[in-house]
Each structure stands twice: as C-alpha cells, then as structure tokens.
C-alpha cells in the first residue's frame, strides 16, 4: 500500500484504485460498495484528492516506464515505415517523425524554462 493511502478507509482506497483505472465515478462507487454521492463527497476531501493525485502520478510513471521499454521497437517501426515502398506510408511516417521531434523540442524548452524559474524562486523540485 502506498503511503498516501494510509489515511484512507479501505472503501476509499478501492475508489481511488478504480478511479485511476477507469475514471468512472459510478464504477468506483459500485466497486467500493458506496453511493455515487459518497465518492463525489470524498473527491472534495483534501486527503482523498491527494491520494488520487498521487495514485494517478504513480500510474503515469508506471506507464512511462513501460513505454520507455518499447521505445526501441517503436523507433524500428518508424524507421521501417520511412523506407516503405508505399509513398503514403513514407509520408505519414515522416509527418509523425517531424511532429514528434517538434513536440520533444518544445518539451525540452519548457523543462529548461521551468528549471530556470525554479532556480530564480529558490525552489528545487526532485525529478
């Protein structure tokens, strides 16, 4: 059990788990054996919000690790598509490549700007 969930009831922990997995309040309420209004009320509580945010962050990190492990395969697939005999496939692959390259560059620039702002504010956020 994650530390952020220690101050939640078992039903709240179940609701967090289902909300992270599905985003569906009705399903979270059903799985936690509570009314939907209860889940809505929990979502207004600071400890539940924190637990949900941290569970979502951990789920995203786990997904990023899995995606990172697939990067080599994705790169090969894109490389193969760039040399495909079908011009439409090559053009689509080139479009994907350049679009992602631009997004990656924008992301790197944003990270640099955020790091500079944090330095100016005297704040260091662990990455």
C-alpha positions in Angstrom: 0.0 0.0 0.0 1.3 3.4 -0.9 2.0 5.9 2.0 -0.5 8.4 0.7 -3.3 5.9 1.1 -2.7 5.2 4.8 -5.2 7.8 5.9 -7.9 6.4 3.7 -10.5 3.8 4.6 -10.5 0.5 2.6 -13.5 1.7 0.7 -11.8 5.0 -0.2 -8.7 3.1 -1.3 -10.8 0.9 -3.5 -12.5 4.0 -5.0 -9.1 5.6 -5.7 -7.9 2.4 -7.4 -11.0 2.2 -9.6 -10.9 5.9 -10.4 -7.3 5.7 -11.5 -8.1 2.7 -13.7 -11.3 3.8 -15.2 -12.1 7.5 -14.3 -15.7 6.3 -13.8 -17.3 7.5 -10.6 -20.3 5.2 -10.9 -18.0 2.2 -11.2 -15.8 3.4 -8.4 -18.8 3.7 -6.1 -20.1 0.2 -7.1 -16.7 -1.4 -6.5 -16.3 0.4 -3.2 -19.9 -0.5 -2.2 -20.9 3.1 -1.6 -23.3 5.5 -3.2 -22.0 7.8 -6.1 -22.7 10.8 -3.9 -20.2 9.4 -1.4 -17.5 9.3 -4.0 -18.4 12.8 -5.0 -18.1 13.9 -1.4 -14.8 12.1 -1.0 -13.5 13.9 -4.0 -13.9 17.2 -2.2 -11.8 16.0 0.8 -8.1 17.0 0.7 -6.7 13.6 1.8 -8.7 11.8 -0.9 -7.7 14.4 -3.5 -4.0 14.0 -2.5 -4.3 10.2 -2.6 -6.0 10.3 -6.0 -3.4 12.7 -7.5 -0.5 10.6 -6.2 -2.1 7.4 -7.4 -2.6 8.9 -10.8 1.0 10.2 -10.8 2.3 6.7 -10.0 0.1 5.1 -12.7 1.6 7.6 -15.2 5.1 6.9 -14.1 4.5 3.1 -14.5 3.1 3.7 -18.0 6.1 5.8 -18.9 8.4 3.0 -17.8 6.5 0.5 -19.9 6.5 2.9 -22.9 10.2 3.5 -22.4 10.9 -0.2 -22.7 9.0 -0.2 -26.0 10.9 2.8 -27.5 13.3 0.7 -29.5 10.5 -1.2 -31.1 8.7 2.0 -31.9 11.8 3.5 -33.4 12.4 0.5 -35.6 8.7 0.5 -36.8 9.0 4.2 -37.7 12.4 3.6 -39.4 10.9 0.7 -41.4 7.9 2.9 -42.4 10.2 5.7 -43.6 11.7 3.2 -46.1 8.4 1.6 -47.1 7.8 1.3 -50.8 4.4 2.9 -50.4 4.8 6.7 -50.6 1.7 7.3 -48.4 3.3 5.3 -45.6 6.6 7.1 -46.0 4.9 10.5 -45.9 2.8 9.6 -42.9 5.9 8.2 -41.1 7.8 11.5 -42.0 4.9 13.5 -40.6 4.9 11.5 -37.4 8.6 11.8 -37.1 8.7 15.6 -37.5 5.7 16.2 -35.4 7.2 14.2 -32.5 10.6 15.9 -33.0 8.9 19.3 -32.7 7.0 18.2 -29.6 10.1 16.8 -28.0 12.0 20.1 -28.6 9.1 22.1 -27.1 9.0 19.9 -24.1 12.8 20.2 -23.6 12.5 24.0 -23.9 9.6 24.1 -21.3 11.7 22.0 -18.9 14.6 24.4 -19.2 12.3 27.4 -18.6 10.7 25.7 -15.6 14.1 24.8 -14.2 15.2 28.5 -14.6 12.1 29.7 -12.9 12.6 27.3 -10.0 16.2 28.5 -9.7 15.0 32.1 -9.6 12.5 31.3 -6.9 15.0 29.2 -4.9 12.8 26.1 -5.3 14.2 22.7 -6.2 11.7 20.1 -7.3 13.1 16.5 -7.4 12.7 14.9 -10.8 
